Amino acid sequence: HEAIITLANNRWLAQVIGDLRKLVKLARLQQLHAPGRLEQSLSEHMAVFAALKARDAEGAEAAMRTHLTRQRVALRELARSQTSRLIA
């Protein structure tokens, strides 16, 4: 993550990602314990890395969008499961 932020040389991006990390730090770690999520996340990271290595900007963007979308879904599922446990 840090290498991509540094290479992007975009202060706005660095600030936004820093703020997001503060907000979702614990939840991010918890959602990686969901069955299959750690492996899926690793695969998503490898797809981004492969596209960057190939200097494929469009592929890197698509891979990052996929990763962010799946991350959002995983975090929503975690929030839903935690809410249902509190209500039960």
HELIX and SHEET records of a PDB file:
HELIX    1   1 GLU A    2  ALA A    8  1                                   7    
HELIX    2   2 ARG A   11  GLN A   31  1                                  21    
HELIX    3   3 ARG A   37  LYS A   53  1                                  17    
HELIX    4   4 ALA A   57  ILE A   87  1                                  31    
END                                                                             
